[in-house]
Amino acid sequence: MKTILAATDFTAASWNALRFAADMAIDFKTELIVLHATHIPVVSDVYFDLRKSMEDWKQEDELEMAKVLDKLQKKYGPDLKVKSLLKIGYGADVIRDMVKRGGIGLVVMGIAQTEKFNEIVFGSTSTDVAGTVSCPVLIVPENATYKQWKSIAFAFDQKHIPMGKGIQTLKEILLAHQSKLNFVNVMDTPFIEGDDSSLKPIMKELKGVELKTHFLPYHTNMMEEAIQDWVRRHKASMLVTVARKHNVLWRMFNERSTKKLAFSSKVPVLVLSDMK
């Protein structure tokens, strides 16, 4: 986790995520890059003032970014190694391009509660990015605060878990915080016994970490609710999930699950990708 990329749209939710990312950067002795992407719509709507030029947008963003950096430096002082970037483009695409260039170990983004229809159908920039970049994405709820992660829940299916950058980042977090990792599976059929064979590679990789596997009772179309209930009852401080994008069905099932978990979670959600 050499560099943390934190995206901001200058809202309260993104400011909370920035503080979270800054605390992580200091804790893990990494650099923090604060990124803002200005998206100029092709077709104007009630929120877009045609009288504004690109230079006007740029100047406004520069002023807002200066305020953000000032607040961060006043709060954290010289302990925080931070720099800023302003880009023109759609936020998710800009972030994906930044990660492709290399050097980014973790993307941190905020998420705000909104209408259920918007959550499921449209999602947010954070759920749009999750699973589409090679490094993990940490989605931070509006009211989450950075603290020691004593217990982490890993929602797993019985498929292969990618052993790339995400697992290395997770391992770094587990060792730094001496966290316990709980693998949680919601069985999707009442007839299959609990099978954790898919966890053998990751268990080998995480040797030395306290691990435990939990199989929750069969739930019909309530996987996300069952996991969130487990997280709440066992006071887990982070939820880990894997976003898979190998086929068209992902967009109907896995993407929807990621959105539901992200929007309903009271704790940060670390989304691992199977992209290389």
N, C-alpha and C positions, 0 to 999 in steps of 0.2 A: 504494500500500500504506500508507494513512494509519493504519490500525488492524489489528493482528493479534489474532484471537480464538483462544485456546488452551484446549481442553477438557481437564478432568482428572477422573479417578475415584479419585484418590489412590493409584493403583498405581505400581509402579516404572516400568512402560512409559510411563505418562502423565507421570511426573516427568521422564523423559528427554526427552519431547517438549516439556515446558514449558521446560526448559533450552535446547533447540534454538530454540524460539520466542523466548525472552528474548535469546539471542545475535543472532537475526535482527532483533528490535526495536531493539536497540542499533545494530547495523550499518546498518540502514536508517532510523534515527532516527524510529521510529514508536511509538505507544502499544501496550501489551500488555494485553489483557483476559483474565483467567483465569476460566473458567466451569466451574461444577460443577452438574449437574442431578441432583436426587434423584428417582428413579423409585420410587414406592410401588406395588407390585403389587396388582391388584384381588383376586386369589386368592392366599392365603398358600401358601408352600412351606417347605421346611426352612431356608431362609435368611432368612425373614421372621418377626420376633418380634412377635406380635400385642399383646404387653404394652407395646410402645413407642408413644408418641403422636407426632403430627406435630411437636410441640414438641421431643420428644427427638431426632428425626431432624435437625431444624433446628439444635439446639445442637451435636450431634456434627459436622455439616457445617461449622458456623462454627468449631469448634475445629480441624478438619483444614485448613480454608482458611487460618486464621491461621498454622498451622505452615508451610504452603506459601509464603505471602507472606513470612514471616520468613526462610525458607531462601533465597528469591530475593533479598531485599534484602541479606542477609548476603553472598551470592555476588557480586551485581552492583552494589550500592550505589546512589547517586543517578543513575547513568547510565541505569538502567532506569525508565521511566515505566510503572507497572503499577497496575491496579485489579482488583478481584475482583467476581464476581457469583454469587449462589446462587439457583437456580431450582428449582421443583418441576415435574417432568414427565419424559417420556421424552427421553433425551439428544439423539437425532437431531432430534426435533421442536423442541426448545428451540433448538438451533443454527440450524435452518432459519428459525425465527421471528426470531432475532437478525439473521441476514443479510438477511431481507426488510425489516427496519426501516431498513437502509442504514448506510453508514459502515464496514462490515467489508471489508477488502481481501483478506484471506487467513485461512483457517481452518487451524490446525495441530493435528493429533491423533496420538496414539501408536497403535501396534499391537503385539500380543504374539503369539508363536507359540502355536498350540493344536493340538488334534487335527484331522487333515485333514478329517474329516467336518464338524466345526463350521466350519472355515474356508470350505469350499465351500457348504455348505447355509445356515449362519446368518451367516457373515461377522462383522463387528464394527460398532461405532457408526461408525467412520471410513469403512468401505466402504459403510455404509448412507447416510451423508451425501454422499459423493463423487458428483458428477454431478447432485445434486438441489438445489444452491444455485447462485446466479449467479456467485459468486466462486470462485476455485480452492481446492482442499483439498490440503494437504501432509500426507501420511501418513509418519510417522517411525518406522522400525524401532527395536526395543529398544536396540540397541547403536550406533546412528548418532550421530556427533558433528558439530557444526557446523564447517565449514571452507570454504575457498575452493572454489567449484565451477568447476574449470578446464575440465571437459568434461561436457556435459549431453546425454543421449540423449532424443530425442523419437520415441516409437513412433507411426507414422502409418499409416493405411490410405490408400486413394486416393479418399477422400471429402473434402468441403469441411471445412476446419478453422474452427471458430467464432472470429471476430475480436473477442471481447468483452474483459471484465475479465481473463480468464486470460492472454491474449497480452500485455496491458499489464504485468501482474505479471511474466510471464516475461521480457519485455524489460528491465524494471527490474533483475531479478536478473542477466541476461546482461551488461548494461552495467556494473553495480556491480562484478561479479567478473571482467569481461573474459573471459567464458567462451566456449568454442567450442560451437556447437550442432550435434549430429549427428542428422539425420533418419534413422530406421531403419525399414525396411519389410520384413516377412516375407511374401514372395509366396505367395499361397494357391492358385496354380495353376502348373504347370510350363510353361504355354504363353504366358503374358502377359509381355511385356517390361516392364522397370522404367519406371514412369510417375510423374513427380513434378509433373505439371501442377497437382495440387491444392495444391501448396506455393507457387505463385506469389504469392498475396495475402500470405501470412505472410512470405515472403522480402522482399517489397517493404516490409512494415511493419518488418522487422528489419534494414533497411539499415544497414551499418556493423558488423554482428555477423559473426564468422567462421562460415560455414555449410558443411555438407557433407552429401550424401545417400548413403545406403548401402542397397542392396537385397540382402537375405539369400536364400540358396537356398531353393527350395520345401520347405516342411515340412508334413507332414500332421498336423493337430491338435496341433501343437507350437509354436504361435506364441509363447506366454508363455515357454517354455523357451528358444527361440531368441533372444528379446530379452534375457532375463536372462544368457544365455551371452555375448552381445555386450557387455553392460554390464560383465560381469566381466572379459572379455579385454581390453577397451579402457579399463578403469579409469574409467568414467564415474562421476561423483559424485552424479548425480541422474537420475531417469527421469521423463519427462513423457508423459502419455497423455490421451486425450480420452474422456470418458464420454458416450454418446449415449442419449437417452431418448425418441426420437420415436415408437417403436412397441413393441408387445408383445414382439417378438423380442429387444429389448434385454435383457429380464430373463433370457432363456435363454442369450444369448451374451455381450454386452458386459459385463453385470453380473458374470457368472462370470469373465470375463477380468480385470476390474478386481480382483476378490477374489484371483485366483491371483497376479497381479502384485504386489499389495500384500503378501500374506502371504509370498511367496517372495523379495521384494526385500531386498537387503542395504543398499541406498541409499534415501534418501527418494524417494517417488513423488508428483509434483505432478499432480493430476487436474484437468483443465480441463473445463468444462461447456459444452454448447451452449444452456444456458438464458440468456435475456436478463433 
